[in-house]
Amino acid sequence: MAKTKEQKKEILKSLNKKLADSKSVIFAKFNQLTVKENEDLRKQLKQEESEYYVAKKTLLNLIFKDLKLDNFNIRNIEGQIAAIFGYKDEVAPARIVNEFKKTHNEKIDFVGGILENKFLSTEETQFLAELPSKQELYAKIVGSINAPVSGLVNVMAGNLRSLVYVLKAINNRD
């Protein structure tokens, strides 16, 4: 059943709010996903405070015009398009879809995305998906900061050990 103009205005208002609240948006075509697979993907995204939303391409294009992203026309893409909003982590939606793609060959694919009000191409979206998570980056930073301290502690302990060995050798000689 066709939607009325009022319903479309409400959808546009909802999409604008989702865009304003999100840190990133990933667009993916999902033509061959079953309902169960779609629900599984939605659950995974929800755990990372992301939202999977399917909207008509004409409505998405209206949103792009509002954001001054006229250089991207989603109508040229065949099949159904999902907008995946990342509210907490910019990389999480792309990473989750990328992991999902690995187990569901050819059923879902990146079309593009929006990050910091700039359009991302398919390749840039794929690159974003391959970035490590924030937790992994934090762990690497902590490891990098901790490495020199650990090295210093080991050098100091080595000097103390050497002193103990020398004193023990002197004691055993007597």
Buried (B, 14 or more C-beta within 10 A) or exposed (E): EEEEEEEBEEBBEEBBEBBEEBBBBBBBBBEEBEEEBBEBBBEBBEEBBBBBBEBBBEBBBBBBEEBEBEEBEBEEBEEBBBBBBBBEBBBBBBBBBBEBBEEBEEBBBBBBBBBEEEBBEBEBBBEBBEBEEEEEEEEEEEEEEEEEEEEEEEEEEEEEEEEEEEEEEEEEEE
